[in-house]
Amino acid sequence: MGRTIVVGDVHGCARELERLLELLAIARGDRVLFVGDLVVRGPSPNRVLRLVREVGGVAARGNHEGRLLRWRELFRHKPPKIAELSARDLRVAENKYLRRTAEDLDDAGWTQLEHMPLWIFVPEQELLVVHAGLVPGVPLKKQTERTLLYVRGIDEHGAPTERRDAGEPWGKRYAGPPHVVFGHNALAEPQLHPWATGLDTGCVYGGRLTALVLDAEEPVPRTSIARKKRLVSVPARRAYAPMK
């Protein structure tokens, strides 16, 4: 077995992913994992999915994959009746990025999305890959799908929150093992908590695309100094979408 490589949120940024994969010199035996949100917002979602397949990559499902699959369900037969949609489905139906992505995907891409797991566990490295995160203290199998795809922090009452400006990062409270590598919460720099590493450095917003690179069977280093040495990133060519 070669290296284990975990890549942050790609969001359709195919050129940046190509550059990152070239820089990493992916070799036979390398395990290439993704934290999800491979698609939506960036310019080349189908090309990203092809690149992932070409390197034998496995991706955890992100909130954007989940919303895109929901978009397809809403439009599978005919346009939905707006008045009959819930507020959440209305936001999905009217999302221009979801529509553009759906128009770009081929059958292989849709199949790829359908088979993305909610998490990826690598036992020999005590490594867990999820898209957004966990509620600390709750067993993995009891985490809700909503939490796995959307959580950002823990509020003052100990409840999960999806807001950027509420509470504190969930990873700050989480105590492993396993070590959790996640995305979703775009920041200028990776999140480096003792037992959690956030890799979303906002490529689609003009930031960087970041990967964590581990040797065969190497656990994620506990210290942030050692972990930084295992991070590789490439800059975005430009901002493809505005940061909310």
C-alpha positions in Angstrom: 0.0 0.0 0.0 1.2 3.5 -0.9 0.4 6.8 0.7 -3.0 8.0 2.0 -4.0 11.3 0.5 -7.0 13.3 1.6 -8.1 16.2 -0.6 -10.3 19.1 0.5 -13.4 20.6 -1.1 -12.8 20.8 -4.9 -16.2 22.4 -5.9 -15.7 21.8 -9.7 -12.2 23.4 -9.8 -10.8 20.8 -12.2 -7.6 22.7 -13.2 -6.6 23.1 -9.6 -7.3 19.4 -8.9 -5.2 18.5 -11.9 -2.3 20.6 -10.7 -2.6 19.2 -7.2 -2.5 15.6 -8.4 0.5 16.4 -10.6 2.3 18.0 -7.7 1.6 14.9 -5.6 2.7 12.6 -8.3 0.0 10.0 -7.6 1.4 6.5 -8.0 0.0 3.0 -8.1 -1.0 1.9 -4.6 -1.8 5.4 -3.3 -5.1 5.7 -1.6 -6.8 9.0 -2.7 -9.7 10.2 -0.6 -11.9 13.3 -0.8 -13.9 15.1 1.9 -16.8 15.7 -0.5 -18.2 18.7 -2.3 -16.4 17.7 -5.5 -19.0 19.6 -7.5 -21.1 22.8 -7.6 -20.0 26.4 -7.9 -16.8 25.7 -9.9 -16.6 25.6 -13.7 -15.9 21.9 -14.5 -17.8 19.5 -12.2 -18.0 16.6 -14.6 -14.3 16.9 -15.3 -13.5 16.8 -11.6 -15.5 13.6 -11.3 -13.6 12.0 -14.1 -10.3 12.9 -12.5 -11.4 11.3 -9.3 -12.3 8.1 -11.1 -9.0 8.1 -13.0 -7.0 8.1 -9.8 -9.3 5.5 -8.2 -10.4 8.1 -5.7 -13.2 7.6 -3.1 -15.2 10.6 -1.8 -17.4 11.1 1.2 -20.7 12.7 0.3 -20.9 16.4 0.8 -23.8 18.7 1.3 -23.6 19.8 -2.3 -23.8 16.3 -3.6 -26.8 15.7 -1.4 -28.5 18.9 -2.7 -27.7 18.0 -6.3 -29.2 14.6 -6.0 -32.3 16.2 -4.4 -32.4 18.7 -7.4 -32.5 15.7 -9.7 -35.4 14.2 -7.8 -37.4 17.4 -8.0 -36.9 17.7 -11.8 -36.8 14.1 -12.7 -40.1 14.0 -14.5 -41.2 17.6 -14.9 -40.6 21.0 -13.2 -42.0 21.0 -9.7 -44.9 23.2 -8.6 -43.2 26.0 -6.7 -46.2 26.5 -4.4 -46.0 22.9 -3.2 -42.3 23.0 -2.3 -40.9 23.3 1.2 -38.7 26.2 1.9 -35.6 23.9 1.7 -36.7 22.3 -1.6 -37.5 25.8 -3.0 -33.9 26.9 -2.3 -32.7 23.7 -4.1 -35.0 24.1 -7.1 -34.0 27.8 -7.6 -30.2 27.3 -7.2 -28.4 28.3 -10.4 -25.2 26.4 -9.4 -27.1 23.2 -9.0 -28.8 23.6 -12.3 -25.5 24.3 -14.1 -23.9 21.3 -12.5 -26.8 19.0 -13.4 -26.6 20.1 -17.0 -22.8 19.3 -17.1 -22.9 15.8 -15.6 -23.0 12.6 -17.6 -24.4 9.2 -16.5 -21.1 8.1 -15.0 -21.0 11.3 -12.9 -24.5 10.8 -11.6 -23.7 7.2 -10.7 -20.6 8.3 -8.9 -22.6 10.8 -6.8 -25.2 8.1 -5.9 -22.5 5.8 -4.5 -20.7 8.3 -2.3 -20.7 7.1 1.4 -21.4 9.4 4.3 -18.0 8.6 5.8 -14.8 6.7 4.9 -12.9 4.9 7.7 -9.3 3.8 7.4 -8.8 1.6 10.5 -5.1 0.9 10.2 -4.5 4.7 10.4 -7.3 5.5 12.8 -8.5 7.9 10.2 -12.1 9.0 9.5 -13.1 11.2 6.6 -16.5 13.0 6.7 -17.7 16.1 4.9 -18.6 18.5 7.7 -18.0 16.9 11.0 -19.5 15.3 14.1 -21.1 16.1 17.4 -18.4 15.2 20.0 -19.4 12.4 22.3 -22.0 10.9 19.9 -21.2 7.5 18.3 -20.6 7.7 14.6 -23.6 5.5 13.7 -25.9 7.8 15.7 -24.8 11.0 14.0 -27.5 12.4 11.8 -26.9 12.8 8.1 -27.6 16.5 8.5 -24.8 16.8 11.0 -22.3 14.9 8.9 -23.0 17.1 5.9 -23.6 20.6 7.5 -22.2 21.0 11.0 -19.7 23.7 11.7 -19.7 24.2 15.4 -21.2 23.6 18.8 -23.2 26.3 20.4 -23.3 27.5 24.0 -26.0 24.9 24.8 -23.9 22.0 23.4 -26.0 21.6 20.3 -24.6 21.4 16.7 -24.9 24.5 14.7 -24.4 25.2 11.0 -23.7 28.9 11.4 -20.2 30.3 11.0 -20.6 32.8 13.7 -22.1 30.7 16.5 -20.3 28.7 19.2 -16.9 27.2 18.6 -15.6 24.7 16.0 -16.8 21.2 16.7 -13.2 19.9 16.2 -12.0 21.9 19.1 -14.2 19.8 21.5 -13.7 16.5 19.7 -11.4 13.9 21.3 -10.5 10.9 19.3 -9.5 8.4 18.2 -10.1 8.2 15.3 -8.7 11.4 13.8 -11.3 13.1 11.7 -10.4 14.9 8.4 -13.2 17.1 7.1 -14.1 20.0 4.8 -17.2 22.2 4.4 -16.2 25.2 6.6 -14.0 27.2 4.2 -11.3 29.2 5.9 -8.1 30.8 4.7 -6.0 28.2 6.6 -6.6 24.6 7.5 -8.2 23.8 10.9 -5.6 21.9 13.0 -7.2 20.6 16.1 -5.6 17.8 18.2 -8.0 15.1 16.8 -9.5 16.9 13.7 -8.2 18.5 10.6 -10.2 20.8 8.3 -9.0 20.9 4.7 -11.4 23.4 3.1 -9.3 26.4 2.2 -11.8 27.9 -0.2 -10.4 27.0 -3.6 -13.6 27.9 -5.4 -13.7 31.3 -3.6 -10.1 32.2 -4.8 -8.3 30.4 -2.0 -6.3 27.2 -2.2 -6.9 23.5 -2.8 -5.3 21.5 0.1 -4.4 17.9 0.7 -3.1 16.0 3.7 -0.5 13.4 2.7 0.3 10.4 5.0 2.8 7.6 4.4 1.6 4.0 4.3 -0.2 3.2 7.6 1.0 6.4 9.2 -1.5 7.9 11.7 -2.3 11.6 11.4 0.3 13.5 13.5 -1.1 14.9 16.7 0.8 18.2 16.7 -0.1 21.0 14.4 3.6 21.6 13.5 4.0 18.0 12.3 0.7 18.0 10.5 1.5 21.2 8.6 4.5 19.4 7.1 2.1 16.9 5.6 -0.1 19.5 3.9 0.2 20.3 0.2 -1.8 23.0 -1.6 -2.1 24.8 -4.8 -3.6 28.3 -5.4 -6.9 28.8 -7.2 -6.5 30.3 -10.6 -9.2 32.8 -9.7 -12.4 33.1 -7.6 -15.2 31.2 -9.3 -18.0 32.1 -6.9 -18.5 34.8 -4.2 -18.0 33.8 -0.6 -21.2 33.9 1.4 
